[in-house]
Amino acid sequence: MSWIGWILTSNTASILSEPFRSRCPPIHLRHLTPDELTAFVRHEGKKRELSEAAIEAIAEVLTHPSLCQHRPSLRIVNRVLQRTADLECGSLLH
């Protein structure tokens, strides 16, 4: 098993014990910038065949000044894209 690599994730590394952290040294990732999130939205939106209006609406929200302190994560942006795709491509229920 020496050739197997493990990737573990945690939202809060401070709750992990010191012996655990010494055996699995943490790698801290930075938050994505609004420009990086917007580029992701444009790329994924085209890949998911979303309308230009929907893609631009999501991109505009991501660059809104009110999100300066609480930037959404890539996970949240991905959920927004999925919800948008569901709304645009889903059948209407009457």
A tleap script that builds the chain and sets N, CA, C and O, in Angstrom:
source leaprc.protein.ff14SB
mol = sequence {
  NMET SER TRP ILE GLY TRP ILE LEU THR SER
  ASN THR ALA SER ILE LEU SER GLU PRO PHE
  ARG SER ARG CYS PRO PRO ILE HIE LEU ARG
  HIE LEU THR PRO ASP GLU LEU THR ALA PHE
  VAL ARG HIE GLU GLY LYS LYS ARG GLU LEU
  SER GLU ALA ALA ILE GLU ALA ILE ALA GLU
  VAL LEU THR HIE PRO SER LEU CYS GLN HIE
  ARG PRO SER LEU ARG ILE VAL ASN ARG VAL
  LEU GLN ARG THR ALA ASP LEU GLU CYS GLY
  SER LEU LEU CHIE
}
set mol.1.N position { 0.821 -1.195 0.000 }
set mol.1.CA position { 0.000 0.000 0.000 }
set mol.1.C position { 0.864 1.258 0.000 }
set mol.1.O position { 0.323 2.360 0.096 }
set mol.2.N position { 2.173 1.133 -0.104 }
set mol.2.CA position { 3.025 2.314 -0.062 }
set mol.2.C position { 2.842 3.201 -1.288 }
set mol.2.O position { 3.213 4.374 -1.247 }
set mol.3.N position { 2.293 2.687 -2.358 }
set mol.3.CA position { 2.109 3.482 -3.566 }
set mol.3.C position { 0.764 4.192 -3.605 }
set mol.3.O position { 0.479 4.904 -4.567 }
set mol.4.N position { -0.058 4.020 -2.601 }
set mol.4.CA position { -1.372 4.671 -2.556 }
set mol.4.C position { -1.237 6.030 -1.892 }
set mol.4.O position { -0.669 6.147 -0.806 }
set mol.5.N position { -1.763 7.059 -2.550 }
set mol.5.CA position { -1.801 8.394 -1.973 }
set mol.5.C position { -3.209 8.691 -1.459 }
set mol.5.O position { -4.200 8.258 -2.047 }
set mol.6.N position { -3.282 9.410 -0.393 }
set mol.6.CA position { -4.576 9.746 0.201 }
set mol.6.C position { -4.760 11.252 0.184 }
set mol.6.O position { -3.820 12.008 0.427 }
set mol.7.N position { -5.972 11.676 -0.103 }
set mol.7.CA position { -6.344 13.083 -0.013 }
set mol.7.C position { -7.511 13.169 0.950 }
set mol.7.O position { -8.556 12.554 0.737 }
set mol.8.N position { -7.325 13.928 1.998 }
set mol.8.CA position { -8.362 14.120 3.010 }
set mol.8.C position { -8.751 15.592 3.001 }
set mol.8.O position { -7.908 16.455 2.752 }
set mol.9.N position { -9.992 15.880 3.265 }
set mol.9.CA position { -10.430 17.273 3.287 }
set mol.9.C position { -11.069 17.605 4.627 }
set mol.9.O position { -11.654 16.752 5.295 }
set mol.10.N position { -10.939 18.858 4.993 }
set mol.10.CA position { -11.552 19.353 6.220 }
set mol.10.C position { -11.791 20.844 6.057 }
set mol.10.O position { -10.948 21.553 5.507 }
set mol.11.N position { -12.914 21.315 6.521 }
set mol.11.CA position { -13.185 22.749 6.481 }
set mol.11.C position { -12.448 23.492 7.586 }
set mol.11.O position { -12.175 24.685 7.463 }
set mol.12.N position { -12.126 22.784 8.669 }
set mol.12.CA position { -11.437 23.388 9.799 }
set mol.12.C position { -10.315 22.465 10.250 }
set mol.12.O position { -10.570 21.432 10.869 }
set mol.13.N position { -9.085 22.827 9.947 }
set mol.13.CA position { -7.934 21.989 10.306 }
set mol.13.C position { -7.610 22.084 11.793 }
set mol.13.O position { -6.953 21.195 12.334 }
set mol.14.N position { -8.055 23.136 12.456 }
set mol.14.CA position { -7.709 23.328 13.869 }
set mol.14.C position { -8.303 22.252 14.781 }
set mol.14.O position { -7.800 22.046 15.885 }
set mol.15.N position { -9.348 21.569 14.348 }
set mol.15.CA position { -9.950 20.545 15.211 }
set mol.15.C position { -9.248 19.192 15.082 }
set mol.15.O position { -9.548 18.256 15.824 }
set mol.16.N position { -8.306 19.096 14.132 }
set mol.16.CA position { -7.587 17.838 13.945 }
set mol.16.C position { -6.484 17.714 14.982 }
set mol.16.O position { -5.846 18.706 15.335 }
set mol.17.N position { -6.256 16.511 15.470 }
set mol.17.CA position { -5.242 16.297 16.497 }
set mol.17.C position { -3.842 16.515 15.932 }
set mol.17.O position { -3.621 16.379 14.729 }
set mol.18.N position { -2.902 16.853 16.806 }
set mol.18.CA position { -1.522 17.103 16.380 }
set mol.18.C position { -0.884 15.865 15.753 }
set mol.18.O position { -0.218 16.000 14.727 }
set mol.19.N position { -1.055 14.649 16.324 }
set mol.19.CA position { -0.482 13.462 15.663 }
set mol.19.C position { -1.040 13.250 14.253 }
set mol.19.O position { -0.315 12.846 13.343 }
set mol.20.N position { -2.304 13.520 14.088 }
set mol.20.CA position { -2.910 13.368 12.766 }
set mol.20.C position { -2.313 14.377 11.781 }
set mol.20.O position { -1.967 14.029 10.652 }
set mol.21.N position { -2.196 15.648 12.234 }
set mol.21.CA position { -1.640 16.687 11.360 }
set mol.21.C position { -0.173 16.442 11.037 }
set mol.21.O position { 0.291 16.834 9.966 }
set mol.22.N position { 0.572 15.799 11.942 }
set mol.22.CA position { 1.979 15.530 11.652 }
set mol.22.C position { 2.134 14.424 10.607 }
set mol.22.O position { 3.120 14.397 9.870 }
set mol.23.N position { 1.170 13.522 10.545 }
set mol.23.CA position { 1.216 12.439 9.562 }
set mol.23.C position { 0.581 12.837 8.227 }
set mol.23.O position { 0.927 12.300 7.175 }
set mol.24.N position { -0.342 13.774 8.290 }
set mol.24.CA position { -1.023 14.272 7.094 }
set mol.24.C position { -0.914 15.797 7.088 }
set mol.24.O position { -1.864 16.485 7.461 }
set mol.25.N position { 0.223 16.323 6.673 }
set mol.25.CA position { 0.386 17.787 6.733 }
set mol.25.C position { -0.629 18.501 5.859 }
set mol.25.O position { -0.819 18.139 4.698 }
set mol.26.N position { -1.280 19.514 6.414 }
set mol.26.CA position { -2.333 20.208 5.657 }
set mol.26.C position { -1.766 21.110 4.572 }
set mol.26.O position { -0.678 21.671 4.705 }
set mol.27.N position { -2.521 21.232 3.513 }
set mol.27.CA position { -2.249 22.182 2.439 }
set mol.27.C position { -3.424 23.146 2.430 }
set mol.27.O position { -4.564 22.745 2.194 }
set mol.28.N position { -3.149 24.394 2.685 }
set mol.28.CA position { -4.211 25.399 2.746 }
set mol.28.C position { -4.395 26.014 1.363 }
set mol.28.O position { -3.435 26.486 0.753 }
set mol.29.N position { -5.607 26.007 0.881 }
set mol.29.CA position { -5.935 26.570 -0.423 }
set mol.29.C position { -6.544 27.954 -0.231 }
set mol.29.O position { -7.311 28.184 0.704 }
set mol.30.N position { -6.199 28.853 -1.111 }
set mol.30.CA position { -6.750 30.204 -1.036 }
set mol.30.C position { -8.146 30.233 -1.658 }
set mol.30.O position { -8.525 29.345 -2.422 }
set mol.31.N position { -8.889 31.265 -1.314 }
set mol.31.CA position { -10.200 31.478 -1.937 }
set mol.31.C position { -9.991 31.952 -3.367 }
set mol.31.O position { -9.026 32.658 -3.661 }
set mol.32.N position { -10.886 31.567 -4.239 }
set mol.32.CA position { -10.814 32.022 -5.620 }
set mol.32.C position { -11.249 33.481 -5.712 }
set mol.32.O position { -12.117 33.929 -4.962 }
set mol.33.N position { -10.644 34.207 -6.625 }
set mol.33.CA position { -10.995 35.613 -6.826 }
set mol.33.C position { -12.303 35.693 -7.612 }
set mol.33.O position { -12.692 34.725 -8.265 }
set mol.34.N position { -12.984 36.836 -7.556 }
set mol.34.CA position { -14.197 36.989 -8.366 }
set mol.34.C position { -13.933 36.779 -9.854 }
set mol.34.O position { -14.779 36.227 -10.557 }
set mol.35.N position { -12.778 37.210 -10.340 }
set mol.35.CA position { -12.457 37.005 -11.759 }
set mol.35.C position { -12.321 35.521 -12.087 }
set mol.35.O position { -12.767 35.076 -13.144 }
set mol.36.N position { -11.713 34.759 -11.193 }
set mol.36.CA position { -11.571 33.315 -11.412 }
set mol.36.C position { -12.928 32.624 -11.377 }
set mol.36.O position { -13.193 31.729 -12.179 }
set mol.37.N position { -13.788 33.039 -10.449 }
set mol.37.CA position { -15.130 32.453 -10.378 }
set mol.37.C position { -15.947 32.805 -11.621 }
set mol.37.O position { -16.691 31.974 -12.141 }
set mol.38.N position { -15.802 34.044 -12.090 }
set mol.38.CA position { -16.524 34.468 -13.290 }
set mol.38.C position { -16.055 33.689 -14.509 }
set mol.38.O position { -16.870 33.280 -15.335 }
set mol.39.N position { -14.748 33.481 -14.628 }
set mol.39.CA position { -14.215 32.689 -15.747 }
set mol.39.C position { -14.748 31.259 -15.684 }
set mol.39.O position { -15.070 30.668 -16.715 }
set mol.40.N position { -14.840 30.707 -14.476 }
set mol.40.CA position { -15.393 29.358 -14.300 }
set mol.40.C position { -16.848 29.324 -14.745 }
set mol.40.O position { -17.264 28.394 -15.435 }
set mol.41.N position { -17.626 30.332 -14.356 }
set mol.41.CA position { -19.045 30.397 -14.731 }
set mol.41.C position { -19.198 30.455 -16.244 }
set mol.41.O position { -20.038 29.756 -16.810 }
set mol.42.N position { -18.395 31.279 -16.899 }
set mol.42.CA position { -18.503 31.401 -18.357 }
set mol.42.C position { -18.117 30.094 -19.054 }
set mol.42.O position { -18.767 29.682 -20.015 }
set mol.43.N position { -17.071 29.454 -18.572 }
set mol.43.CA position { -16.629 28.191 -19.178 }
set mol.43.C position { -17.665 27.087 -18.951 }
set mol.43.O position { -18.077 26.407 -19.891 }
set mol.44.N position { -18.074 26.919 -17.705 }
set mol.44.CA position { -19.034 25.857 -17.374 }
set mol.44.C position { -20.416 26.145 -17.949 }
set mol.44.O position { -21.125 25.225 -18.355 }
set mol.45.N position { -20.801 27.422 -17.984 }
set mol.45.CA position { -22.103 27.776 -18.541 }
set mol.45.C position { -22.210 27.402 -20.009 }
set mol.45.O position { -23.239 26.887 -20.447 }
set mol.46.N position { -21.151 27.658 -20.774 }
set mol.46.CA position { -21.144 27.272 -22.186 }
set mol.46.C position { -21.130 25.757 -22.330 }
set mol.46.O position { -21.797 25.199 -23.201 }
set mol.47.N position { -20.371 25.104 -21.473 }
set mol.47.CA position { -20.301 23.644 -21.505 }
set mol.47.C position { -21.665 23.019 -21.203 }
set mol.47.O position { -22.021 21.990 -21.778 }
set mol.48.N position { -22.421 23.640 -20.307 }
set mol.48.CA position { -23.752 23.132 -19.942 }
set mol.48.C position { -24.841 23.672 -20.866 }
set mol.48.O position { -26.023 23.390 -20.668 }
set mol.49.N position { -24.441 24.450 -21.874 }
set mol.49.CA position { -25.354 25.025 -22.860 }
set mol.49.C position { -26.393 25.945 -22.224 }
set mol.49.O position { -27.567 25.915 -22.593 }
set mol.50.N position { -25.953 26.763 -21.263 }
set mol.50.CA position { -26.837 27.754 -20.675 }
set mol.50.C position { -26.924 28.957 -21.602 }
set mol.50.O position { -26.023 29.193 -22.407 }
set mol.51.N position { -27.989 29.703 -21.491 }
set mol.51.CA position { -28.148 30.901 -22.320 }
set mol.51.C position { -27.132 31.957 -21.881 }
set mol.51.O position { -26.692 31.981 -20.732 }
set mol.52.N position { -26.774 32.825 -22.822 }
set mol.52.CA position { -25.831 33.923 -22.514 }
set mol.52.C position { -26.398 34.819 -21.420 }
set mol.52.O position { -25.657 35.317 -20.573 }
set mol.53.N position { -27.711 35.024 -21.440 }
set mol.53.CA position { -28.347 35.875 -20.420 }
set mol.53.C position { -28.161 35.284 -19.025 }
set mol.53.O position { -27.875 36.007 -18.071 }
set mol.54.N position { -28.326 33.971 -18.915 }
set mol.54.CA position { -28.165 33.311 -17.617 }
set mol.54.C position { -26.717 33.384 -17.153 }
set mol.54.O position { -26.449 33.669 -15.986 }
set mol.55.N position { -25.785 33.126 -18.064 }
set mol.55.CA position { -24.356 33.165 -17.718 }
set mol.55.C position { -23.966 34.560 -17.256 }
set mol.55.O position { -23.284 34.711 -16.242 }
set mol.56.N position { -24.387 35.569 -17.983 }
set mol.56.CA position { -24.035 36.948 -17.628 }
set mol.56.C position { -24.704 37.376 -16.323 }
set mol.56.O position { -24.122 38.149 -15.562 }
set mol.57.N position { -25.902 36.893 -16.055 }
set mol.57.CA position { -26.578 37.228 -14.790 }
set mol.57.C position { -25.806 36.654 -13.607 }
set mol.57.O position { -25.619 37.332 -12.597 }
set mol.58.N position { -25.360 35.411 -13.729 }
set mol.58.CA position { -24.579 34.800 -12.645 }
set mol.58.C position { -23.257 35.538 -12.481 }
set mol.58.O position { -22.842 35.821 -11.357 }
set mol.59.N position { -22.586 35.854 -13.599 }
set mol.59.CA position { -21.305 36.571 -13.542 }
set mol.59.C position { -21.477 37.948 -12.899 }
set mol.59.O position { -20.615 38.385 -12.136 }
set mol.60.N position { -22.574 38.628 -13.197 }
set mol.60.CA position { -22.824 39.948 -12.613 }
set mol.60.C position { -23.016 39.860 -11.104 }
set mol.60.O position { -22.518 40.707 -10.362 }
set mol.61.N position { -23.729 38.848 -10.654 }
set mol.61.CA position { -23.937 38.672 -9.219 }
set mol.61.C position { -22.605 38.398 -8.516 }
set mol.61.O position { -22.370 38.904 -7.418 }
set mol.62.N position { -21.737 37.604 -9.137 }
set mol.62.CA position { -20.448 37.260 -8.517 }
set mol.62.C position { -19.528 38.463 -8.358 }
set mol.62.O position { -18.665 38.469 -7.479 }
set mol.63.N position { -19.701 39.474 -9.191 }
set mol.63.CA position { -18.848 40.661 -9.099 }
set mol.63.C position { -19.518 41.806 -8.343 }
set mol.63.O position { -18.979 42.912 -8.294 }
set mol.64.N position { -20.672 41.556 -7.762 }
set mol.64.CA position { -21.380 42.601 -7.025 }
set mol.64.C position { -20.588 42.984 -5.772 }
set mol.64.O position { -20.061 42.108 -5.086 }
set mol.65.N position { -20.499 44.278 -5.469 }
set mol.65.CA position { -19.721 44.729 -4.306 }
set mol.65.C position { -20.170 44.138 -2.975 }
set mol.65.O position { -19.369 44.045 -2.045 }
set mol.66.N position { -21.419 43.743 -2.867 }
set mol.66.CA position { -21.904 43.194 -1.594 }
set mol.66.C position { -21.258 41.850 -1.256 }
set mol.66.O position { -21.334 41.399 -0.113 }
set mol.67.N position { -20.621 41.205 -2.245 }
set mol.67.CA position { -19.977 39.908 -1.993 }
set mol.67.C position { -18.489 40.026 -1.687 }
set mol.67.O position { -17.786 39.016 -1.652 }
set mol.68.N position { -17.999 41.245 -1.466 }
set mol.68.CA position { -16.572 41.429 -1.192 }
set mol.68.C position { -16.134 40.704 0.074 }
set mol.68.O position { -15.064 40.096 0.097 }
set mol.69.N position { -16.935 40.758 1.112 }
set mol.69.CA position { -16.547 40.126 2.380 }
set mol.69.C position { -16.906 38.650 2.435 }
set mol.69.O position { -16.211 37.876 3.095 }
set mol.70.N position { -17.960 38.246 1.767 }
set mol.70.CA position { -18.422 36.856 1.822 }
set mol.70.C position { -18.476 36.290 0.405 }
set mol.70.O position { -19.552 36.113 -0.167 }
set mol.71.N position { -17.304 36.011 -0.146 }
set mol.71.CA position { -17.256 35.471 -1.499 }
set mol.71.C position { -17.790 34.046 -1.522 }
set mol.71.O position { -17.475 33.254 -0.633 }
set mol.72.N position { -18.584 33.714 -2.515 }
set mol.72.CA position { -19.078 32.336 -2.607 }
set mol.72.C position { -17.948 31.381 -2.993 }
set mol.72.O position { -16.999 31.764 -3.677 }
set mol.73.N position { -18.069 30.162 -2.552 }
set mol.73.CA position { -17.074 29.141 -2.874 }
set mol.73.C position { -17.374 28.540 -4.245 }
set mol.73.O position { -18.436 28.767 -4.825 }
set mol.74.N position { -16.425 27.781 -4.740 }
set mol.74.CA position { -16.617 27.085 -6.008 }
set mol.74.C position { -17.790 26.113 -5.907 }
set mol.74.O position { -18.516 25.913 -6.881 }
set mol.75.N position { -17.976 25.520 -4.758 }
set mol.75.CA position { -19.099 24.599 -4.541 }
set mol.75.C position { -20.437 25.319 -4.700 }
set mol.75.O position { -21.356 24.798 -5.330 }
set mol.76.N position { -20.540 26.505 -4.133 }
set mol.76.CA position { -21.791 27.267 -4.237 }
set mol.76.C position { -22.033 27.703 -5.672 }
set mol.76.O position { -23.159 27.624 -6.164 }
set mol.77.N position { -20.978 28.166 -6.353 }
set mol.77.CA position { -21.117 28.587 -7.753 }
set mol.77.C position { -21.549 27.405 -8.617 }
set mol.77.O position { -22.375 27.557 -9.516 }
set mol.78.N position { -20.998 26.249 -8.347 }
set mol.78.CA position { -21.383 25.054 -9.094 }
set mol.78.C position { -22.860 24.715 -8.861 }
set mol.78.O position { -23.560 24.306 -9.787 }
set mol.79.N position { -23.323 24.885 -7.640 }
set mol.79.CA position { -24.746 24.641 -7.350 }
set mol.79.C position { -25.639 25.637 -8.082 }
set mol.79.O position { -26.706 25.271 -8.576 }
set mol.80.N position { -25.207 26.889 -8.154 }
set mol.80.CA position { -25.975 27.902 -8.886 }
set mol.80.C position { -26.059 27.522 -10.355 }
set mol.80.O position { -27.123 27.625 -10.965 }
set mol.81.N position { -24.940 27.083 -10.925 }
set mol.81.CA position { -24.953 26.653 -12.324 }
set mol.81.C position { -25.896 25.466 -12.529 }
set mol.81.O position { -26.633 25.422 -13.514 }
set mol.82.N position { -25.874 24.515 -11.611 }
set mol.82.CA position { -26.743 23.348 -11.739 }
set mol.82.C position { -28.211 23.733 -11.622 }
set mol.82.O position { -29.055 23.243 -12.371 }
set mol.83.N position { -28.504 24.617 -10.673 }
set mol.83.CA position { -29.894 25.071 -10.497 }
set mol.83.C position { -30.372 25.828 -11.735 }
set mol.83.O position { -31.517 25.678 -12.163 }
set mol.84.N position { -29.485 26.640 -12.303 }
set mol.84.CA position { -29.821 27.377 -13.522 }
set mol.84.C position { -30.081 26.422 -14.678 }
set mol.84.O position { -31.039 26.598 -15.431 }
set mol.85.N position { -29.230 25.413 -14.819 }
set mol.85.CA position { -29.418 24.419 -15.876 }
set mol.85.C position { -30.742 23.674 -15.688 }
set mol.85.O position { -31.454 23.415 -16.658 }
set mol.86.N position { -31.065 23.336 -14.456 }
set mol.86.CA position { -32.329 22.657 -14.171 }
set mol.86.C position { -33.521 23.523 -14.569 }
set mol.86.O position { -34.496 23.031 -15.137 }
set mol.87.N position { -33.432 24.829 -14.263 }
set mol.87.CA position { -34.538 25.729 -14.590 }
set mol.87.C position { -34.667 25.972 -16.086 }
set mol.87.O position { -35.773 26.060 -16.618 }
set mol.88.N position { -33.526 26.080 -16.759 }
set mol.88.CA position { -33.585 26.353 -18.201 }
set mol.88.C position { -33.933 25.113 -19.019 }
set mol.88.O position { -34.626 25.214 -20.031 }
set mol.89.N position { -33.470 23.973 -18.600 }
set mol.89.CA position { -33.641 22.758 -19.410 }
set mol.89.C position { -34.771 21.872 -18.940 }
set mol.89.O position { -35.170 20.946 -19.646 }
set mol.90.N position { -35.285 22.138 -17.775 }
set mol.90.CA position { -36.342 21.289 -17.230 }
set mol.90.C position { -37.675 21.543 -17.892 }
set mol.90.O position { -37.919 22.614 -18.448 }
set mol.91.N position { -38.528 20.553 -17.823 }
set mol.91.CA position { -39.865 20.726 -18.377 }
set mol.91.C position { -40.730 21.499 -17.404 }
set mol.91.O position { -40.551 21.420 -16.188 }
set mol.92.N position { -41.662 22.243 -17.952 }
set mol.92.CA position { -42.579 23.019 -17.127 }
set mol.92.C position { -43.655 22.124 -16.538 }
set mol.92.O position { -44.249 21.302 -17.236 }
set mol.93.N position { -43.894 22.289 -15.270 }
set mol.93.CA position { -44.958 21.535 -14.608 }
set mol.93.C position { -46.147 22.469 -14.433 }
set mol.93.O position { -46.005 23.582 -13.925 }
set mol.94.N position { -47.297 22.018 -14.851 }
set mol.94.CA position { -48.500 22.858 -14.749 }
set mol.94.C position { -49.342 22.442 -13.587 }
set mol.94.O position { -50.393 23.033 -13.343 }
savepdb mol mol.pdb
quit
